[in-house]
Amino acid sequence: MKALVTGASGQLALAIRRTWTAHELVLPEESILDLSREEAIREVVASVHPEVVLNCGAFTQVDRCESEAELAQLINATAVGWLAEACEAQKALLVQVSTDYVFDGTGTRPYREDDATNPVSVYGRTKLEGERQAARCSRHLIARTSWLYDAWGKNFLATMLNAAAQGRNLRVVDDQRGAPTTCRALARQLKVAAEEGWQGLVHTTCAGETTWHGFAKAIFEAKGIAANLSPCSTADYPTPAKRPAYSVLDGARRRSLGPDLMPHWHEALAEVLAHPELTGEA
């Protein structure tokens, strides 16, 4: 299977590079496959002739999206429409990576794929529009995930470990609930999904749930680090973008499609921390 991957410098693209080893991967530099340019998208997709396009590229800096809404709309939504049109011309499967932030977080049980969306941030709104644009492609898979991290790239795990190494006092939000998900677990699930022809909308997060504070505590306990960690509320830590208080995603549809390769988040964290040699960018 020949797969074209956008956002080649990102942490998910690196996981795909490490995971999809049995397939032919094309990961153009972002200056070449520039999601802000329609012509670049059309030319690259047409020249590669992929069977699958994995759109890992996105404007994911949630707070910056609030002040740069036009750029967020361009990258997270408009560009997905261009990708959908280019994939349609090649009869390729478009895999669009989306987010738990399409929900408002007022729910009390894990969100299912058919639950009503109501994003409360520019990031969430533009990613939801990206889902709608991806659905214009006849063959599409929209994979919602959450709290992505791994042993490489800029993410919560790296931030916590760096802060602890500097001896900083850490106050971490304890009233937002979600599911930390490793890029490698998501990459493995997307590989099987593409191989088996999954289509439509599916939730792809690790199992279980926790808060950001609970996630940080688990990291430090697993590493044997005596960090100065204390919980705080969202109100104590105001940010430009509003976050959903509860964004756990239900995995029942994924399990019905099978095989389900998303481990419990504790297990996924242990896997990442067991391989320190992967901490550098490749």
C-alpha positions as CSV (number, residue, x, y, z in Angstrom):
1,M,0.0,0.0,0.0
2,K,1.4,3.4,-1.0
3,A,0.6,6.1,1.6
4,L,1.2,9.8,1.5
5,V,1.6,11.5,4.9
6,T,1.1,15.2,5.6
7,G,2.7,17.0,8.5
8,A,5.9,15.0,8.1
9,S,7.8,16.8,10.9
10,G,5.1,16.1,13.5
11,Q,5.0,13.5,16.3
12,L,2.3,11.4,14.7
13,A,4.0,11.3,11.3
14,L,7.1,10.0,13.0
15,A,5.1,7.2,14.7
16,I,3.7,6.3,11.3
17,R,7.2,6.2,9.8
18,R,8.2,3.8,12.6
19,T,5.0,1.7,12.4
20,W,4.0,1.4,8.8
21,T,7.2,-0.4,7.8
22,A,5.5,-2.9,5.5
23,H,4.1,-0.2,3.3
24,E,5.5,2.4,0.9
25,L,5.5,5.7,2.7
26,V,5.9,9.2,1.1
27,L,6.5,12.0,3.6
28,P,7.3,15.2,1.8
29,E,8.7,18.1,3.7
30,E,6.1,20.6,4.7
31,S,7.6,23.2,2.5
32,I,6.7,20.9,-0.4
33,L,3.4,19.5,0.7
34,D,2.3,22.9,2.0
35,L,-1.2,22.7,3.4
36,S,-1.7,26.4,3.0
37,R,-1.4,26.1,-0.8
38,E,-4.1,24.4,-2.8
39,E,-1.8,24.0,-5.8
40,A,0.9,22.3,-3.8
41,I,-1.6,19.8,-2.4
42,R,-3.0,19.0,-5.8
43,E,0.4,18.6,-7.4
44,V,1.9,16.4,-4.7
45,V,-1.1,14.1,-4.5
46,A,-1.3,13.7,-8.3
47,S,2.4,13.0,-8.6
48,V,2.5,10.4,-5.8
49,H,-0.7,8.5,-6.8
50,P,-1.2,7.3,-3.3
51,E,-3.7,4.7,-2.2
52,V,-4.0,6.3,1.2
53,V,-3.5,9.9,2.3
54,L,-2.9,10.3,6.1
55,N,-3.6,13.9,7.0
56,C,-1.4,14.3,10.2
57,G,-0.8,18.0,9.5
58,A,-2.8,20.5,11.5
59,F,-2.6,23.7,13.4
60,T,-2.8,22.2,16.9
61,Q,-1.7,25.1,19.1
62,V,-5.0,25.4,20.7
63,D,-4.5,28.8,22.3
64,R,-2.8,30.3,19.3
65,C,-5.8,29.3,17.2
66,E,-7.9,31.9,19.2
67,S,-5.7,34.7,17.9
68,E,-4.9,33.2,14.5
69,A,-8.4,32.0,13.5
70,E,-7.9,32.5,9.8
71,L,-4.8,30.4,9.8
72,A,-6.5,27.7,11.8
73,Q,-9.4,27.7,9.4
74,L,-7.0,27.4,6.4
75,I,-5.0,24.5,7.8
76,N,-7.6,22.6,9.8
77,A,-10.5,23.0,7.4
78,T,-10.0,24.5,4.0
79,A,-6.9,22.4,3.3
80,V,-8.8,19.3,4.2
81,G,-11.3,20.1,1.5
82,W,-8.4,20.4,-1.0
83,L,-7.1,17.1,0.1
84,A,-10.5,15.5,-0.2
85,E,-10.8,16.7,-3.8
86,A,-7.3,15.5,-4.6
87,C,-8.0,12.1,-3.1
88,E,-11.2,11.8,-4.9
89,A,-9.4,12.3,-8.2
90,Q,-7.0,9.5,-7.3
91,K,-9.7,7.3,-5.8
92,A,-7.6,7.3,-2.6
93,L,-8.7,6.8,1.0
94,L,-8.4,10.0,3.0
95,V,-7.6,9.4,6.7
96,Q,-8.4,12.6,8.6
97,V,-7.1,12.8,12.2
98,S,-9.5,14.8,14.3
99,T,-10.0,15.6,18.0
100,D,-12.0,15.2,21.1
101,Y,-12.3,19.0,21.1
102,V,-15.2,18.8,18.7
103,F,-17.3,18.2,21.9
104,D,-18.2,20.9,24.5
105,G,-17.3,18.7,27.5
106,T,-20.6,18.9,29.3
107,G,-21.3,15.1,28.9
108,T,-21.1,12.7,31.7
109,R,-20.4,9.5,29.8
110,P,-17.9,8.7,27.0
111,Y,-18.9,10.4,23.7
112,R,-20.0,8.2,20.9
113,E,-19.5,9.0,17.2
114,D,-23.2,9.9,16.8
115,D,-23.3,12.3,19.7
116,A,-24.0,16.0,19.0
117,T,-20.8,18.1,18.5
118,N,-20.5,21.6,20.0
119,P,-16.9,22.8,20.0
120,V,-16.1,25.6,22.4
121,S,-12.8,26.8,20.8
122,V,-11.5,28.0,17.4
123,Y,-9.4,24.8,17.3
124,G,-12.4,22.6,17.9
125,R,-14.6,24.4,15.4
126,T,-12.0,24.3,12.7
127,K,-11.3,20.6,13.3
128,L,-15.0,19.9,13.1
129,E,-15.2,21.7,9.8
130,G,-12.2,19.6,8.7
131,E,-14.2,16.5,9.4
132,R,-17.0,17.8,7.2
133,Q,-14.6,18.6,4.4
134,A,-13.0,15.1,4.7
135,A,-16.4,13.5,4.3
136,R,-16.6,15.0,0.8
137,C,-14.2,12.3,-0.3
138,S,-16.0,9.1,-1.3
139,R,-13.5,7.0,0.6
140,H,-12.7,8.6,4.0
141,L,-11.9,7.7,7.5
142,I,-12.2,10.3,10.2
143,A,-10.3,9.2,13.3
144,R,-11.0,11.3,16.4
145,T,-8.3,11.0,19.1
146,S,-7.1,12.9,22.2
147,W,-4.2,14.1,24.3
148,L,-1.6,12.8,21.8
149,Y,2.0,12.3,23.0
150,D,5.0,10.0,22.7
151,A,8.7,9.8,23.5
152,W,9.4,12.3,20.8
153,G,8.1,15.8,19.8
154,K,6.6,18.6,21.9
155,N,3.9,17.2,24.1
156,F,2.7,17.0,27.7
157,L,5.1,14.1,28.6
158,A,8.1,16.1,27.5
159,T,6.8,19.3,29.2
160,M,6.3,17.5,32.6
161,L,9.7,15.7,32.4
162,N,11.5,18.9,31.5
163,A,9.8,20.9,34.3
164,A,10.6,18.2,36.9
165,A,14.2,18.1,35.8
166,Q,14.4,21.9,36.4
167,G,13.0,21.4,39.9
168,R,9.9,23.6,39.1
169,N,6.8,23.5,41.3
170,L,4.0,22.1,39.1
171,R,0.3,22.9,39.4
172,V,-1.6,20.9,36.9
173,V,-5.3,21.0,36.0
174,D,-7.3,18.3,37.8
175,D,-10.9,19.0,36.5
176,Q,-10.5,18.2,32.8
177,R,-11.0,14.5,32.0
178,G,-9.8,12.7,28.9
179,A,-7.7,9.8,27.6
180,P,-3.9,10.3,27.0
181,T,-3.1,8.5,23.7
182,T,0.3,7.6,22.3
183,C,1.1,8.3,18.7
184,R,2.5,4.8,18.3
185,A,-0.8,3.3,19.4
186,L,-2.8,5.5,17.1
187,A,-0.4,4.8,14.2
188,R,-0.8,1.0,14.7
189,Q,-4.6,1.4,14.8
190,L,-4.7,3.5,11.6
191,K,-2.5,1.0,9.8
192,V,-5.0,-1.8,10.5
193,A,-7.9,0.5,9.7
194,A,-6.4,1.4,6.3
195,E,-5.5,-2.2,5.6
196,E,-9.0,-3.5,6.4
197,G,-10.8,-0.7,4.7
198,W,-12.5,1.0,7.6
199,Q,-14.5,4.1,6.5
200,G,-16.7,6.7,8.2
201,L,-16.1,8.1,11.7
202,V,-14.4,6.3,14.5
203,H,-13.0,7.1,17.9
204,T,-9.4,6.1,18.3
205,T,-8.1,6.9,21.8
206,C,-6.4,4.8,24.4
207,A,-8.8,3.1,26.9
208,G,-9.6,4.5,30.4
209,E,-9.6,8.1,31.5
210,T,-7.8,10.5,33.8
211,T,-7.2,14.2,34.4
212,W,-4.1,16.2,33.3
213,H,-3.0,16.0,37.0
214,G,-3.6,12.3,37.1
215,F,-1.6,11.9,33.9
216,A,1.3,13.9,35.3
217,K,1.2,11.9,38.6
218,A,1.4,8.6,36.6
219,I,4.4,9.9,34.6
220,F,6.3,10.8,37.7
221,E,5.4,7.6,39.6
222,A,6.5,5.5,36.6
223,K,9.8,7.3,36.3
224,G,10.4,7.3,40.1
225,I,10.6,11.2,40.1
226,A,9.7,13.0,43.4
227,A,8.2,16.0,41.6
228,N,6.6,18.9,43.5
229,L,3.1,18.3,41.9
230,S,-0.2,19.8,43.1
231,P,-3.6,19.9,41.5
232,C,-5.4,23.1,40.4
233,S,-8.7,23.9,38.7
234,T,-9.3,25.2,35.2
235,A,-10.4,28.5,36.8
236,D,-7.0,28.7,38.5
237,Y,-5.2,28.3,35.2
238,P,-7.0,30.5,32.6
239,T,-6.1,30.1,29.0
240,P,-7.2,32.0,25.8
241,A,-9.0,28.9,24.5
242,K,-11.7,27.1,26.5
243,R,-11.2,23.4,26.9
244,P,-13.9,20.7,27.3
245,A,-14.1,19.6,30.9
246,Y,-15.0,16.0,29.9
247,S,-13.9,14.7,26.5
248,V,-13.6,10.9,27.0
249,L,-14.4,9.1,23.7
250,D,-16.3,5.8,23.5
251,G,-14.5,3.1,21.6
252,A,-17.4,0.7,21.0
253,R,-17.6,1.3,17.2
254,R,-13.8,0.8,16.9
255,R,-14.1,-2.5,18.8
256,S,-17.0,-3.6,16.5
257,L,-14.8,-3.0,13.4
258,G,-11.8,-4.7,15.0
259,P,-9.1,-5.5,15.6
260,D,-8.9,-3.0,18.4
261,L,-5.2,-2.1,19.0
262,M,-5.8,0.8,21.5
263,P,-4.4,-0.2,24.9
264,H,-5.3,1.3,28.3
265,W,-3.6,4.6,28.7
266,H,-1.5,3.2,31.7
267,E,-0.2,0.4,29.5
268,A,0.5,2.8,26.6
269,L,2.5,5.1,29.0
270,A,4.5,2.2,30.3
271,E,5.4,1.2,26.7
272,V,6.7,4.7,25.9
273,L,8.7,5.0,29.1
274,A,10.3,1.5,28.5
275,H,12.0,2.7,25.4
276,P,14.1,5.8,26.3
277,E,16.2,5.3,23.1
278,L,13.3,6.7,21.2
279,T,13.3,10.1,22.9
280,G,15.3,11.8,20.1
281,E,13.8,13.1,16.9
282,A,14.5,10.8,13.9
